[in-house]
């Protein structure tokens, strides 16, 4: 059985302020095959998001030159909880409207300084004119529309996306996953999501029709060579915490997660098992499938 991909690139993003390496910084893992088709792995730990995106573009370009089709897995959400786009009165497909909104509003400087808390406050103002559903920030960033502490209620907004609800049922480690409404604190992913989406939007647009974002641009369905015809890069959301395995000597948690995810996906592709992971989740109703494929997105493997 032929493999769908020649290389697997996993990115664990970071919302760090200032240059940072090691734990809670950006990690990029690259799993590719040598001339004898043996899997080889490299990891990279750039100090800023700007350096990471420059490096990522270089990595992808080199792999494309080799003739590899690339699976690009991102450890941040590609969509927001259902209803967000409508409450912001955005036009077009909900996921695309959110990507456009963030691209226009997020400022992420070369030194990692960014305005993610101000954008969260703006979204709260536009959606509820109160300090919810987004919450959590340093005291210096608190204001009328964004509080340091969790509010008593987030109204009728769902706390988690459908994929996170499912992940929390299936995987013990996922039970600690934080809501996308939480902007500050250990283990949160909202900041990475706000900062990561504009960067990946620009990267995907540079590839044009050769890049596809799952499931927004592909729909749900087991992948085939025919479905990937003309596609050089498939982009999807991953959650490294669901892949088990030991850490290597001196390896920080984020680096371990990226490596294990790349390894698991490459091995699944070798066994002909990766294609099925892109199919529609069996637990979802038709309405929920539409929500996942048009607004919230889905974590591959959940």
N, C-alpha and C positions, 0 to 999 in steps of 0.2 A: 504494500500500500504506500503510495507516495505521500510525502510530508507536505503540509500546507505552507510551512514557513521555513526559511533558511536560517533565520536569526530571531532571537527573542530579547527584547530590550525592556527592562522594568525600571520605572522611575518612582522612587519614594521622595515626594516633594517636601518642602519645608516652608513655614511662614516666619522663619527666624528674622529678627532685626539685627542688622550688622553681619559681618562675615562670620561664618561658623562652619566647622567641620566636626566629624565624629557623630555622637548621638544627637538625634533631632535636627539633622541637617539633610541636605540633598544627597541621595545616593542613586547612582545609575548603574545597573547591572546589565552586562551584555553576554548572552549565551549564543555562541555561533559554532559552526562546524569547520574543522580544518580540511585540508585537501583530501584527507582519508575519511572524511565525514564523522570524525570523532568530535564530541562536544567539548568546547573549551570556554572558559569563563573569565571575564575581567570585570572589576568594579571600579567605579570612579566616585570621588567625593569632592566636587567643586565647592568653593567657599561661599558663593553667592548664587542666586537664581539666574542672574544674567549670564554668569559663567556657565551655569548648567545648561541653559538653552543653547548657547553657542556651541558647547561641547556636544550636546545631543544632536544638533544639526549636522555637525561634523561626523559623528558616529553613524548616523543614518545615511549620509551621503556616501561614506566609505562602504557601507554594507550594500547599498544600491549598486555601486560600481562593481561589486563582486557578483552582482546578479541575484542577490538575496531578496526575497519577499520578507518583510519584517512584521512581526507582531510587537506592537508597542503597548505595554501595560502601564497604566497610571494609577498610583495609590492615592487618588483623591476622587471625589465625586464629580461626575460629568453632568449631573443634573440636580435640580433642587426639589424639595418636597412638593407634591402635587398642589396646584393652586397658586403657587408663588408668581408665576408669569401672569396669570389672570389678574391677581391683586395689584400687580404693577402696571396693568393695562398695556402689556407689550403685544406687539403684532407678530404674526407668523407662527411657525411651529414653536411651542413653548420652550423647548431646549435651545433653539436657535435664537429666540428673543432674549433669553437669559445670557447667552454667550455674547450677544451684541451689546447688551446693557453693561455687562462687566467690562468688556473691551473699551467701552466709552468712558467708564467711570473709574476704573482701577488705575492707580499710578504706582508703579513698582520701580524704584530707582536702582541704579547699578550697585549701590552700596547696601541694598536690601531694605532701605527705608521705604515704607509704603503707607497707603491710606485705607487699608482694609476696614478698620473700625469706623472711619467716617462714612465709607460706602454702606456698611451694615446699618448705621444710623439713618442714612438717607433712605434705604429700603424700608426700614421701620416707619419712617415718616410718611413715605408714599403709600404703604400698605395699610397701616393702622393709626398713624399719627400718635402712637404710643411707643414705649420702650419694649416692644415685642413684635414679632416672634424672636428676632435675633437678640442675644444677650451675652454678656461677658466681655470685659475689657479691663485694662489697667485703670486705676483711679484717674490718671491724667487724661484718659480718653473718654471718661464718662460724661454724659450730657443728657438732655431731655429725652432723646430718642434711643439711648443705649445705656444700660445700667451695668454695673459691675457684677451684680448678683442675678440669679435666675428669677424671673417674675413669678407671681403666684399662678398665672395662667398665660398660655400663648394663644388663647382664643380657640378658633376652630381650625387652626393649622395642625396637621399631623406632626407628631414629634419626630418620627422617623420616616424615611422613604420605604416603599414596599420591599426593596431588596435588603435593606437593613433589618427590617422586621423578620424577613426570612432567614437572613444570616444569623441573627440572634437565636433563632430556634434551632438551627442546624449545627452551629459551631460554638463550643464553650467559650473560646477566646473572643468571639464576636459579641458576647453578652456585655462586654465592657465598652463597646463602641459608643461614641458620643453622637448626639444629635447635630445635624448641620446648622441648627440655630445657635449652638454654643460657640462663641467666637474666641474664648480665652480659657486656658487651663490645660492641664496635662492630658495628652492623648486626643486633643480636638483636631478635627480635619477641616472645619469651615474656612479657616484662614488659608490653608493650602488650596482649597477648592476655589476661593475667590481669586487668588493670585495665579493659580495654575491654569484655569480655563482661558484667560486672555492669551497666555503664552502658547498653549496648545492650539488655540484657534488660529493664531498667526502661522504656526508651523504647518498645520493641516492645509491652510489656504495656499501656502507656498507650494505644496505638492499638487494642488488642484485635484483633478479627478482621480489621480493615482492614490489618494488617501481616502479611507473610509472610516467613519466613526460608528462603532457598534454600541447599541442597536439602533441609534438614531437614523443613520443613513443606510443601514443594511436590513433593518427589521430583524426579527428573530427567525432562526432557521439554521439547521446543521450546515456548516460550511462545505463547499465543494470547490474544486478547481474552476468550474464554470462560473460560480458566484464570485470568485476572486480574479477573474480574467481582467487584466489591465490594472489591477490594484498592486501597488508596491509596498504600501504600509497600511495595516489595519490597527486602529486605535481602540482600546477598550479599557474599562475600569477594572482594576484588580485589588485584592485585599490580601497582602502577603501573610497576615496573621493566620489565615486558614490553612497554610501549608506547614506541615510539621517536619522537624529535623533538627539535628544538633548544630550549635554554633561552632565555628572554627576558632582556633586559638587567637585571642585578641580581637575577635570580631564583635562589633557593637550590634545591638538588637536590630536596628534598621538595616544594616548591611546583611545580616543573616536572613531577614525576611525577603529582601530583594533577591538574594542568591537562591533561596529555596523556591521562590515563585518562578524564577526563570528556569530552574532545573526541572520543576514539576511540569511546567507547560511544555518544555522541550521534550521531555520523556513521554508525555501524553501524546504529543504529535508523532513521535517515533512509533508508538504503539497503535496509531490510528484512532486514538480516543479523544483528541482535541476537538475535532470538528463538531462533535455532538454537544459540546459545552455551550455552543452559540445558539442552540435551539431554544424554543420558548419554554420558560419554567413551567412545569406541570401544575404547580399549585395555584396559578393565577387564573382568574376569570378573564373573559374577553375584554371587559372594561379595564381591568388592572393591567393586562398586556398592552393595551393602548396607552395607558398612563406611563408604563415603564418605557415603551419604545418611542414615545413622543415628548416626554417631559422629564421623568426622574432618572432614566438610565437604569443599568443593572450591573451588578458585580459578577464578572465571569467566574463560574464555578459554584455559584450559589443557586 
